[in-house]
Amino acid sequence: MVTVIGVRFKKAGKIYYFNPGDLDIKSDNYVVVETARGIEFGRCVIGKRDISEEDIISPLKDVIRKATEEDIEKNRENKAKEEEAFSICLEKIQKHNLDMKLIDVEYTFDNNKVIFYFTADGRVDFRELVKDLASVFRTRIELRQIGVRDEAKMKGGLGPCGRPLCCSSFLGEFAPVSIKMAKEQNLSLNPTKISGICGRLMCCLNYEQETYEETRKKLPKVGSIVKTVDGEGEVISNSVIKESVKVKIKVKDSEDELRDYKIDTITLVSGSYEDIINDVDIRELEAEIEDPDIIKELIKED
């Protein structure tokens, strides 16, 4: 076991482990740490704890010190300089007539590098831009192209639900999301209904997916015959959310009736369970969509 603390460098950013040594560091303390990019300023979000060596990406870097008032003030100054650098870079992009969209600027804590994040539809020849920026800032310049999901995470905003974006609020990392999840959750495959402001599938499709998969394994398919407390009947429809099925059942000499039953009160006589959707189902699904190009754009990985 190794004693570590968890540090974030940005709000809702990825958590990195560092060796606190003998320093008394608690959650919410600011720290100065050594990273692969150099010296960085971050906030401790996970206090001292022991974890397995298998959970650590080697080598484990050290915490240099708890942040002093001078360190905190320097970080504020860097944030102010980032705003100025953003404006300067915008002017330079327009000057060189480059087809790129500047998203964010970041100074490393030791000012050894300025990182400019941007999006673009394709490759951009920004060599002259880098030379221009280096002559202005007199330090190392890095231009980093990012995807639309990272853009949404950096810029923030409100999702279709009306709440702040999950990615910019609390999601440290993006989890894989697939069109299969939307189908298994019986959602409309209208891209405007299942995509976030980034234009990709909504991250929240992943939140309840495990529950949907487990429930579908217990749901008889439509047309299956099940045994209920009222006798045998045919499944007409089912509901994952309610964990119930609607069964057409013969009640003595009267006409058939439709009755709802919880899945834990029925037994499958013939037929099969819904189970999870496989890749073959997805290919058939995409063939049924009116504009498959929209779906391809929706599920494209950055």
Backbone as numpy.savetxt, mean C-alpha at the origin, in Angstrom:
# Nx Ny Nz CAx CAy CAz Cx Cy Cz
18.80 -13.34 19.96 17.96 -12.14 19.96 18.84 -10.88 19.96
18.33 -9.84 19.28 19.07 -8.59 19.17 18.17 -7.44 19.62
18.73 -6.51 20.41 17.98 -5.35 20.86 18.02 -4.26 19.79
16.84 -3.79 19.38 16.76 -2.78 18.33 15.71 -1.73 18.68
15.71 -0.65 17.91 14.59 0.30 17.92 14.14 0.46 16.47
12.87 0.85 16.28 12.35 1.09 14.94 12.27 2.58 14.66
12.81 2.99 13.52 12.89 4.42 13.18 12.23 4.68 11.84
11.47 5.78 11.80 10.89 6.26 10.54 11.53 7.60 10.19
11.72 7.82 8.87 12.29 9.08 8.42 11.23 9.99 7.80
10.08 9.42 7.47 8.96 10.18 6.94 7.67 9.66 7.57
6.65 10.51 7.58 5.36 10.08 8.07 4.86 8.93 7.21
4.42 7.86 7.85 3.93 6.66 7.16 5.01 6.01 6.30
6.27 6.33 6.58 7.36 5.71 5.85 7.68 4.33 6.40
8.54 3.62 5.70 8.96 2.30 6.13 9.74 2.40 7.44
9.57 1.40 8.29 10.27 1.37 9.58 11.58 0.59 9.42
12.65 1.19 9.86 13.98 0.56 9.78 14.49 0.30 11.19
15.18 -0.83 11.36 15.73 -1.19 12.66 17.16 -0.66 12.80
17.47 -0.18 14.02 18.81 0.29 14.33 19.22 -0.21 15.71
20.52 -0.28 15.90 21.07 -0.71 17.18 21.18 0.50 18.12
20.41 0.52 19.24 20.44 1.69 20.13 21.65 1.72 21.05
22.36 0.59 21.15 23.51 0.53 22.06 23.06 0.77 23.50
23.80 1.60 24.21 23.47 1.90 25.61 22.61 3.16 25.76
22.18 3.73 24.65 21.40 4.97 24.70 19.98 4.70 25.23
19.48 5.60 26.03 18.12 5.48 26.57 17.14 6.14 25.60
16.65 5.36 24.65 15.78 5.89 23.61 14.39 5.30 23.76
13.40 6.15 23.77 12.00 5.72 23.90 11.22 6.12 22.66
10.05 5.55 22.52 9.19 5.88 21.39 8.90 7.38 21.35
8.93 7.96 20.17 8.69 9.39 19.90 9.93 10.25 20.10
11.03 9.66 20.56 12.28 10.41 20.62 12.84 10.59 19.20
13.46 11.72 18.94 14.15 11.92 17.67 15.59 11.43 17.81
16.09 10.83 16.74 17.43 10.25 16.78 18.21 10.61 15.52
19.52 10.56 15.62 20.40 10.71 14.48 21.08 9.37 14.27
20.94 8.82 13.05 21.41 7.46 12.80 22.29 7.42 11.55
23.02 6.33 11.46 23.85 6.09 10.27 23.08 5.18 9.32
22.96 5.60 8.06 22.27 4.80 7.05 23.17 4.63 5.83
22.68 3.85 4.88 23.44 3.65 3.65 23.58 4.95 2.88
22.67 5.91 3.09 22.73 7.20 2.40 23.58 8.21 3.14
23.99 7.88 4.36 24.76 8.82 5.17 24.07 9.04 6.51
24.33 10.17 7.13 23.74 10.49 8.42 22.33 11.02 8.21
21.36 10.44 8.96 19.96 10.83 8.78 19.29 11.14 10.12
18.24 11.94 10.05 17.45 12.34 11.21 16.10 11.64 11.13
15.71 10.97 12.21 14.43 10.25 12.19 13.75 10.23 13.54
12.58 9.62 13.57 11.80 9.53 14.81 11.65 8.07 15.21
11.90 7.78 16.47 11.74 6.41 16.98 10.25 6.12 17.13
9.76 5.10 16.42 8.34 4.72 16.51 8.15 3.39 17.22
9.25 2.66 17.40 9.22 1.41 18.15 10.34 1.47 19.18
9.98 1.45 20.46 10.98 1.50 21.50 11.84 0.24 21.54
12.79 0.22 22.44 13.70 -0.92 22.54 12.95 -2.23 22.67
13.33 -3.19 21.85 12.74 -4.52 21.94 13.72 -5.54 21.38
13.55 -6.78 21.79 14.40 -7.87 21.31 13.70 -8.60 20.17
14.39 -8.75 19.06 13.82 -9.48 17.93 14.83 -10.51 17.45
14.35 -11.46 16.65 15.21 -12.50 16.12 16.16 -11.93 15.08
17.35 -12.47 15.01 18.34 -12.03 14.02 17.84 -12.25 12.60
16.92 -13.22 12.41 16.39 -13.50 11.08 15.55 -12.35 10.55
15.01 -11.52 11.45 14.15 -10.40 11.05 14.95 -9.13 10.73
16.25 -9.22 10.79 17.11 -8.06 10.57 17.79 -8.16 9.20
17.76 -7.04 8.47 18.49 -6.96 7.22 19.89 -6.45 7.54
20.86 -7.30 7.38 22.25 -6.94 7.75 22.83 -5.97 6.74
23.79 -5.13 7.17 24.25 -5.03 8.56 23.36 -4.07 9.36
23.25 -4.32 10.67 22.45 -3.48 11.54 23.25 -2.22 11.88
22.75 -1.06 11.45 23.45 0.21 11.68 23.20 0.71 13.10
24.10 1.58 13.57 24.02 2.10 14.94 23.28 3.43 15.00
22.67 3.67 16.16 22.15 5.00 16.46 23.34 5.84 16.93
23.57 6.98 16.31 24.70 7.82 16.68 24.43 8.55 17.99
23.21 9.12 18.09 22.84 9.85 19.32 21.36 10.18 19.31
20.87 10.47 20.49 19.54 11.09 20.57 19.67 12.49 20.01
18.64 12.92 19.26 18.72 14.24 18.63 18.77 15.34 19.68
19.67 16.27 19.46 19.79 17.44 20.34 18.89 18.56 19.79
18.80 19.65 20.52 18.04 20.81 20.03 18.64 21.34 18.74
19.97 21.28 18.65 20.64 21.73 17.44 20.28 20.84 16.25
20.19 19.52 16.50 19.81 18.59 15.43 18.38 18.87 14.95
17.48 19.09 15.90 16.08 19.36 15.56 15.96 20.65 14.76
16.72 21.66 15.15 16.70 22.93 14.43 17.28 22.77 13.03
18.34 21.97 12.91 18.93 21.73 11.59 17.94 21.02 10.68
17.17 20.09 11.25 16.17 19.39 10.45 15.10 20.36 9.94
14.70 21.30 10.81 13.73 22.33 10.38 14.31 23.17 9.23
15.57 23.53 9.36 16.22 24.32 8.31 16.26 23.55 6.99
16.52 22.24 7.08 16.55 21.41 5.87 15.18 21.40 5.19
14.11 21.33 5.99 12.75 21.34 5.43 12.49 22.64 4.70
12.95 23.75 5.25 12.78 25.05 4.59 13.58 25.11 3.29
14.79 24.54 3.32 15.62 24.52 2.13 15.01 23.65 1.04
14.29 22.60 1.44 13.65 21.71 0.47 12.58 22.46 -0.33
11.84 23.34 0.33 10.82 24.12 -0.36 11.47 25.05 -1.40
12.57 25.66 -1.02 13.28 26.53 -1.95 13.85 25.74 -3.12
14.40 24.56 -2.82 14.98 23.71 -3.87 13.91 23.24 -4.84
12.72 23.02 -4.33 11.60 22.58 -5.18 11.31 23.64 -6.24
11.22 24.89 -5.80 10.93 25.99 -6.74 12.03 26.14 -7.78
13.28 26.04 -7.33 14.41 26.18 -8.26 14.39 25.07 -9.30
14.13 23.85 -8.85 14.11 22.70 -9.77 12.99 22.83 -10.79
11.83 23.33 -10.36 10.73 23.54 -11.31 11.14 24.49 -12.43
11.83 25.55 -12.06 12.29 26.52 -13.06 13.26 25.86 -14.05
14.17 25.04 -13.51 15.16 24.38 -14.36 14.51 23.37 -15.30
13.47 22.67 -14.81 12.76 21.69 -15.65 12.10 22.41 -16.82
11.47 23.57 -16.55 10.84 24.35 -17.60 11.88 24.89 -18.59
13.02 25.29 -18.04 14.09 25.82 -18.89 14.57 24.77 -19.90
14.71 23.53 -19.43 15.20 22.45 -20.31 14.06 21.76 -21.05
12.82 22.22 -20.82 11.65 21.68 -21.52 11.56 20.15 -21.39
11.67 19.66 -20.17 11.63 18.22 -19.90 10.21 17.77 -19.55
9.85 16.62 -20.10 8.50 16.07 -19.85 8.53 15.24 -18.57
8.55 15.93 -17.44 8.60 15.26 -16.15 7.85 16.10 -15.12
7.36 15.44 -14.08 6.58 16.13 -13.04 7.32 16.00 -11.71
7.77 17.12 -11.17 8.49 17.10 -9.90 7.50 16.86 -8.76
7.82 15.90 -7.89 6.91 15.53 -6.81 7.40 15.99 -5.44
8.68 15.79 -5.16 9.18 16.13 -3.82 10.69 16.33 -3.88
11.20 17.00 -2.87 12.65 17.21 -2.73 13.04 16.84 -1.31
14.20 16.21 -1.19 14.66 15.78 0.14 16.16 16.04 0.29
16.51 16.73 1.36 17.91 16.91 1.74 18.29 15.81 2.72
19.47 15.20 2.53 19.96 14.32 3.58 20.35 15.20 4.76
20.34 14.63 5.96 20.55 15.43 7.17 21.90 16.14 7.16
22.92 15.47 6.60 24.25 16.08 6.58 24.47 16.98 5.36
23.41 17.16 4.55 23.46 18.04 3.38 24.43 17.56 2.30
24.80 16.29 2.35 25.73 15.76 1.35 25.04 15.44 0.03
23.69 15.40 0.04 22.97 15.05 -1.17 21.59 15.68 -1.15
21.11 16.07 -2.34 19.74 16.53 -2.51 19.06 15.57 -3.48
17.93 15.01 -3.07 17.22 14.03 -3.89 15.94 14.67 -4.41
15.77 14.61 -5.74 14.57 15.14 -6.38 13.74 13.95 -6.90
12.51 13.85 -6.43 11.62 12.76 -6.84 10.69 13.28 -7.94
10.54 12.49 -9.00 9.69 12.93 -10.10 8.98 11.74 -10.75
7.93 12.04 -11.50 7.24 11.03 -12.29 7.35 11.42 -13.76
7.29 10.42 -14.63 7.34 10.66 -16.08 6.80 9.42 -16.77
6.25 9.61 -17.97 5.68 8.48 -18.71 6.75 7.53 -19.23
7.92 8.05 -19.48 9.00 7.19 -19.98 10.33 7.64 -19.43
11.39 7.27 -20.13 12.73 7.67 -19.71 12.95 9.16 -20.03
13.68 9.83 -19.14 13.96 11.25 -19.32 15.47 11.48 -19.30
15.97 12.20 -20.28 17.39 12.54 -20.31 17.58 13.83 -19.50
17.96 13.66 -18.24 18.06 14.83 -17.38 19.52 15.16 -17.03
20.46 14.77 -17.86 21.88 15.00 -17.57 22.19 16.49 -17.47
21.65 17.28 -18.40 21.90 18.73 -18.36 21.24 19.36 -17.14
20.07 18.82 -16.76 19.36 19.32 -15.58 20.20 19.08 -14.33
20.80 17.90 -14.22 21.62 17.58 -13.06 22.81 18.53 -12.97
23.43 18.82 -14.10 24.57 19.75 -14.11 24.13 21.13 -13.62
22.98 21.57 -14.08 22.45 22.87 -13.68 22.19 22.92 -12.18
21.56 21.85 -11.66 21.22 21.81 -10.24 22.48 21.74 -9.38
23.47 20.97 -9.85 24.72 20.84 -9.09 25.45 22.19 -8.99
25.36 22.99 -10.04 26.02 24.30 -10.01 25.32 25.26 -9.05
24.03 25.02 -8.81 23.27 25.87 -7.89 23.48 25.45 -6.44
23.35 24.14 -6.17 23.36 23.66 -4.79 24.74 23.25 -4.29
25.70 23.08 -5.19 27.07 22.75 -4.80 27.15 21.50 -3.92
26.39 20.50 -4.29 26.43 19.23 -3.56 25.98 18.13 -4.51
25.98 16.90 -4.05 25.57 15.79 -4.90 24.08 15.88 -5.20
23.72 15.59 -6.45 22.33 15.66 -6.89 21.88 14.27 -7.35
20.70 13.87 -6.90 20.12 12.61 -7.37 18.69 12.86 -7.82
18.37 12.45 -9.06 17.00 12.50 -9.55 16.45 11.07 -9.56
15.37 10.87 -8.85 14.82 9.52 -8.69 13.39 9.46 -9.24
13.20 8.62 -10.26 11.86 8.46 -10.85 11.04 7.50 -9.99
9.81 7.89 -9.67 8.93 7.08 -8.84 7.64 6.78 -9.59
6.84 5.85 -9.06 5.57 5.49 -9.68 4.42 6.32 -9.11
3.23 6.10 -9.68 2.07 6.89 -9.27 1.63 6.58 -7.84
1.87 5.36 -7.38 1.49 5.03 -6.01 2.38 5.78 -5.01
3.67 5.85 -5.33 4.58 6.61 -4.47 4.26 8.10 -4.51
3.81 8.57 -5.67 3.42 9.98 -5.79 2.26 10.28 -4.84
1.25 9.40 -4.83 0.10 9.60 -3.95 0.53 9.57 -2.48
1.46 8.68 -2.16 1.95 8.57 -0.78 2.65 9.85 -0.33
3.43 10.44 -1.23 4.17 11.65 -0.89 3.27 12.88 -0.85
2.35 12.98 -1.81 1.52 14.18 -1.92 0.34 14.15 -0.94
-0.18 12.94 -0.64 -1.34 12.85 0.23 -2.62 13.24 -0.48
-3.72 13.29 0.27 -5.01 13.64 -0.31 -6.12 12.84 0.36
-7.32 12.92 -0.22 -8.47 12.20 0.30 -8.86 11.09 -0.66
-9.15 9.92 -0.11 -9.56 8.79 -0.91 -11.04 8.84 -1.24
-11.54 7.88 -2.03 -12.96 7.82 -2.38 -13.86 7.70 -1.14
-13.29 7.22 -0.04 -14.05 7.07 1.20 -14.19 8.39 1.95
-13.45 9.41 1.51 -13.50 10.70 2.18 -12.48 10.86 3.29
-11.69 9.83 3.53 -10.67 9.89 4.58 -9.29 10.11 3.95
-8.31 10.60 4.76 -6.95 10.75 4.24 -6.43 9.43 3.70
-5.63 9.49 2.65 -5.11 8.29 2.02 -4.38 7.40 3.02
-4.67 6.10 2.95 -4.02 5.14 3.84 -2.50 5.19 3.67
-2.05 5.28 2.40 -0.61 5.21 2.13 0.14 6.38 2.73
-0.52 7.54 2.83 0.16 8.71 3.39 -0.13 8.89 4.87
-1.00 8.03 5.43 -1.38 8.15 6.84 -0.70 7.13 7.73
-0.71 5.85 7.31 -0.17 4.83 8.21 0.48 3.64 7.50
0.25 3.45 6.21 0.84 2.29 5.53 2.32 2.50 5.30
3.14 1.70 5.96 4.59 1.83 5.78 5.06 1.31 4.44
4.40 0.26 3.95 4.78 -0.33 2.67 3.52 -0.70 1.91
3.63 -0.73 0.58 2.51 -1.12 -0.26 2.41 -2.64 -0.30
1.20 -3.15 -0.04 0.97 -4.59 -0.14 0.44 -4.90 -1.54
0.75 -6.07 -2.09 0.24 -6.42 -3.43 -1.29 -6.44 -3.43
-1.88 -5.87 -4.47 -3.34 -5.85 -4.64 -3.64 -6.35 -6.04
-4.64 -7.23 -6.17 -4.96 -7.81 -7.48 -6.44 -7.66 -7.81
-6.75 -7.78 -9.10 -8.14 -7.70 -9.56 -8.94 -8.87 -9.00
-8.23 -9.96 -8.66 -8.89 -11.12 -8.08 -9.57 -10.75 -6.77
-8.96 -9.87 -6.00 -9.53 -9.46 -4.72 -10.88 -8.76 -4.92
-10.94 -7.89 -5.93 -12.19 -7.19 -6.21 -13.28 -8.18 -6.59
-12.94 -9.18 -7.40 -13.92 -10.18 -7.83 -14.39 -11.02 -6.66
-13.46 -11.45 -5.81 -13.83 -12.29 -4.68 -14.69 -11.55 -3.66
-14.55 -10.22 -3.64 -15.34 -9.41 -2.70 -16.63 -8.90 -3.34
-16.94 -9.44 -4.54 -18.19 -9.10 -5.25 -18.32 -7.60 -5.52
-17.20 -6.96 -5.82 -17.23 -5.53 -6.12 -17.41 -5.31 -7.61
-17.96 -4.16 -7.95 -18.10 -3.79 -9.36 -16.72 -3.66 -9.98
-16.55 -4.18 -11.20 -15.26 -4.09 -11.87 -15.14 -2.81 -12.68
-15.96 -1.84 -12.35 -15.84 -0.51 -12.93 -14.58 0.14 -12.33
-13.58 0.47 -13.17 -12.33 1.03 -12.65 -12.51 2.21 -11.72
-13.52 3.04 -11.97 -13.72 4.21 -11.11 -14.18 3.82 -9.71
-14.69 2.59 -9.56 -15.18 2.14 -8.26 -14.11 1.45 -7.42
-13.09 0.90 -8.08 -12.11 0.09 -7.34 -10.69 0.67 -7.41
-10.56 1.88 -7.94 -9.23 2.49 -8.01 -9.13 3.70 -7.10
-7.92 3.94 -6.59 -7.68 5.09 -5.74 -7.31 6.29 -6.58
-6.94 7.40 -5.94 -6.62 8.60 -6.70 -5.32 8.44 -7.48
-4.55 7.40 -7.16 -3.32 7.14 -7.91 -3.61 6.45 -9.24
-4.86 5.98 -9.41 -5.21 5.28 -10.64 -4.95 3.79 -10.59
-4.50 3.29 -9.46 -4.26 1.86 -9.28 -5.32 1.28 -8.35
-5.37 -0.04 -8.27 -6.33 -0.69 -7.38 -6.17 -0.18 -5.95
-7.29 0.03 -5.26 -7.24 0.57 -3.91 -6.53 -0.38 -2.95
-5.66 0.16 -2.12 -4.92 -0.64 -1.14 -5.87 -1.35 -0.17
-7.03 -0.73 0.12 -7.93 -1.29 1.12 -8.58 -2.59 0.66
-8.46 -2.95 -0.62 -8.97 -4.25 -1.06 -8.26 -5.38 -0.33
-7.07 -5.09 0.15 -6.27 -6.13 0.80 -6.63 -6.34 2.26
-7.31 -5.37 2.88 -7.54 -5.41 4.32 -8.37 -6.61 4.78
-9.45 -6.90 4.05 -10.37 -7.97 4.47 -10.26 -9.21 3.60
-9.25 -9.23 2.71 -9.15 -10.33 1.75 -9.05 -11.70 2.42
-8.27 -11.78 3.48 -8.10 -13.08 4.16 -9.43 -13.59 4.69
-10.25 -12.69 5.24 -11.56 -13.10 5.75 -12.46 -13.58 4.61
-12.44 -12.86 3.48 -13.25 -13.27 2.33 -12.84 -14.65 1.84
-11.54 -14.89 1.77 -11.06 -16.19 1.29 -11.51 -17.32 2.20
-11.41 -17.11 3.52 -11.82 -18.14 4.47 -13.32 -18.40 4.40
-14.10 -17.33 4.24 -15.56 -17.48 4.19 -16.00 -18.17 2.91
-15.38 -17.83 1.79 -15.76 -18.43 0.51 -15.55 -19.94 0.50
-14.59 -20.42 1.28 -14.36 -21.87 1.36 -15.53 -22.60 2.00
-16.38 -21.86 2.72 -17.52 -22.47 3.41 -18.85 -22.18 2.71
-18.81 -21.39 1.64 -20.04 -21.01 0.93 -20.31 -21.97 -0.24
-21.44 -22.68 -0.25 -21.78 -23.54 -1.39 -22.05 -22.69 -2.63
-21.63 -23.16 -3.79 -21.89 -22.44 -5.03 -23.38 -22.45 -5.35
-23.80 -21.46 -6.11 -25.19 -21.41 -6.57 -25.48 -22.66 -7.39
-26.62 -23.31 -7.09 -26.98 -24.56 -7.78 -26.66 -25.79 -6.96
-25.84 -25.66 -5.93 -25.51 -26.80 -5.07 -26.73 -27.18 -4.23
-26.76 -28.43 -3.81 -27.84 -28.92 -2.94 -27.29 -29.01 -1.52
-28.02 -28.43 -0.59 -27.57 -28.44 0.80 -28.68 -28.97 1.71
-28.24 -29.47 2.86 -29.18 -29.96 3.86 -29.33 -28.90 4.94
-30.58 -28.53 5.23 -30.86 -27.53 6.25 -31.74 -28.14 7.34
-32.06 -27.38 8.35 -32.95 -27.87 9.42 -34.35 -28.10 8.89
-34.66 -27.51 7.71 -35.99 -27.68 7.12 -36.00 -28.68 5.98
-34.87 -29.35 5.78 -34.78 -30.31 4.69 -33.77 -29.88 3.64
-33.74 -30.61 2.52 -32.79 -30.29 1.46 -33.34 -29.24 0.51
-32.42 -28.45 -0.06 -32.83 -27.43 -1.00 -31.68 -26.98 -1.88
-32.01 -26.16 -2.87 -31.01 -25.68 -3.83 -30.56 -24.27 -3.46
-29.25 -24.04 -3.52 -28.71 -22.72 -3.22 -29.01 -21.78 -4.38
-29.67 -20.67 -4.08 -30.04 -19.67 -5.09 -29.03 -18.52 -5.11
-28.55 -18.13 -3.95 -27.54 -17.07 -3.86 -26.83 -17.19 -2.53
-25.69 -16.49 -2.41 -24.98 -16.51 -1.13 -24.39 -15.14 -0.85
-24.04 -14.91 0.40 -23.50 -13.63 0.83 -22.29 -13.85 1.72
-21.13 -13.35 1.27 -19.92 -13.47 2.06 -20.02 -12.61 3.32
-20.56 -11.40 3.17 -20.63 -10.47 4.29 -21.53 -11.03 5.40
-22.69 -11.56 5.03 -23.63 -12.09 6.03 -23.27 -13.51 6.44
-22.36 -14.15 5.67 -22.01 -15.56 5.89 -23.26 -16.41 5.90
-24.09 -16.21 4.87 -25.35 -16.93 4.77 -25.64 -17.29 3.32
-26.57 -18.22 3.13 -27.01 -18.62 1.79 -28.52 -18.55 1.71
-29.02 -18.26 0.52 -30.46 -18.27 0.28 -30.77 -19.58 -0.42
-31.68 -20.37 0.16 -31.97 -21.72 -0.31 -33.44 -21.82 -0.72
-33.67 -22.42 -1.89 -35.04 -22.71 -2.33 -35.40 -24.08 -1.79
-36.42 -24.10 -0.95 -36.73 -25.34 -0.24 -38.22 -25.65 -0.34
-38.53 -26.93 -0.41 -39.92 -27.40 -0.49 -40.46 -27.58 0.93
-41.53 -26.86 1.26 -42.13 -26.96 2.59 -43.45 -27.71 2.49
-43.42 -28.98 2.83 -44.59 -29.85 2.77 -45.30 -29.75 1.42
-46.60 -29.46 1.43 -47.35 -29.41 0.18 -47.43 -28.02 -0.43
-46.83 -27.04 0.23 -46.90 -25.68 -0.28 -45.87 -25.46 -1.38
-45.90 -24.29 -2.00 -44.93 -23.96 -3.05 -43.54 -23.80 -2.44
-42.54 -23.80 -3.33 -41.17 -23.62 -2.85 -41.02 -22.26 -2.17
-40.20 -22.23 -1.14 -39.93 -20.99 -0.43 -38.43 -20.70 -0.45
-38.11 -19.42 -0.41 -36.70 -19.00 -0.30 -36.42 -18.63 1.14
-35.44 -19.29 1.74 -35.10 -19.03 3.14 -33.59 -18.82 3.28
-33.22 -17.96 4.22 -31.81 -17.69 4.49 -31.31 -18.56 5.63
-30.10 -19.10 5.45 -29.49 -19.94 6.49 -28.04 -19.53 6.68
-27.59 -19.53 7.90 -26.18 -19.31 8.19 -25.37 -20.52 7.72
-24.15 -20.26 7.25 -23.37 -21.35 6.65 -22.98 -22.43 7.66
-22.97 -22.06 8.95 -22.61 -23.07 9.95 -23.80 -23.95 10.34
-24.97 -23.73 9.70 -26.15 -24.54 10.02 -26.55 -25.44 8.87
-25.76 -25.44 7.78 -26.10 -26.26 6.61 -24.98 -27.25 6.31
-25.34 -28.28 5.53 -24.36 -29.29 5.11 -24.47 -29.48 3.61
-23.34 -29.50 2.92 -23.33 -29.68 1.48 -23.67 -31.13 1.13
-24.69 -31.31 0.29 -25.10 -32.65 -0.16 -24.47 -32.96 -1.52
-24.60 -32.03 -2.45 -23.98 -32.18 -3.77 -23.62 -30.80 -4.30
-22.64 -30.78 -5.19 -22.15 -29.50 -5.70 -20.76 -29.21 -5.16
-20.42 -27.96 -5.00 -19.09 -27.59 -4.51 -19.15 -26.25 -3.80
-18.01 -25.91 -3.18 -17.91 -24.63 -2.48 -17.32 -23.57 -3.41
-17.53 -22.30 -3.06 -17.03 -21.20 -3.87 -15.51 -21.24 -3.98
-14.84 -21.37 -2.82 -13.38 -21.40 -2.76 -12.80 -20.11 -3.36
-11.48 -20.04 -3.52 -10.85 -18.83 -4.04 -10.82 -18.89 -5.56
-10.73 -17.72 -6.18 -10.70 -17.63 -7.64 -9.29 -17.94 -8.12
-9.20 -18.77 -9.15 -7.87 -19.10 -9.66 -7.53 -18.26 -10.88
-6.34 -18.45 -11.42 -5.86 -17.63 -12.53 -6.69 -17.81 -13.79
-7.22 -19.03 -14.00 -8.04 -19.26 -15.18 -9.29 -18.40 -15.12
-9.89 -18.31 -13.93 -11.08 -17.47 -13.76 -10.77 -16.02 -14.08
-9.60 -15.54 -13.67 -9.22 -14.16 -13.90 -9.07 -13.88 -15.40
-8.47 -14.81 -16.14 -8.31 -14.61 -17.59 -9.68 -14.56 -18.27
-10.60 -15.42 -17.83 -11.95 -15.39 -18.38 -12.63 -14.08 -18.03
-12.38 -13.60 -16.83 -12.97 -12.35 -16.36 -12.51 -11.19 -17.21
-11.21 -11.10 -17.48 -10.67 -10.01 -18.27 -11.23 -10.02 -19.69
-11.55 -11.22 -20.21 -12.11 -11.33 -21.56 -13.52 -10.76 -21.63
-14.20 -10.71 -20.48 -15.58 -10.21 -20.45 -15.65 -8.69 -20.29
-14.55 -8.06 -19.91 -14.56 -6.63 -19.65 -14.57 -5.85 -20.96
-15.42 -4.82 -21.02 -15.59 -4.06 -22.26 -14.29 -3.42 -22.72
-13.56 -2.81 -21.82 -12.31 -2.15 -22.18 -11.16 -2.73 -21.37
-10.59 -3.86 -21.81 -9.51 -4.52 -21.04 -8.29 -3.65 -20.87
-8.07 -2.67 -21.77 -6.89 -1.81 -21.65 -6.94 -0.99 -20.36
-8.16 -0.59 -19.96 -8.32 0.17 -18.72 -7.93 -0.69 -17.54
-8.36 -1.94 -17.55 -8.04 -2.86 -16.46 -6.53 -3.12 -16.42
-5.90 -3.26 -17.59 -4.45 -3.50 -17.63 -3.71 -2.33 -17.01
-4.18 -1.11 -17.27 -3.56 0.08 -16.68 -3.78 0.10 -15.18
-4.97 -0.34 -14.77 -5.35 -0.32 -13.36 -4.47 -1.23 -12.52
-4.16 -2.43 -13.07 -3.43 -3.43 -12.28 -1.94 -3.41 -12.58
-1.49 -2.45 -13.40 -0.07 -2.37 -13.74 0.76 -2.08 -12.52
1.88 -2.75 -12.40 2.80 -2.51 -11.28 3.72 -1.37 -11.63
4.01 -0.51 -10.63 4.93 0.60 -10.87 6.38 0.11 -10.88
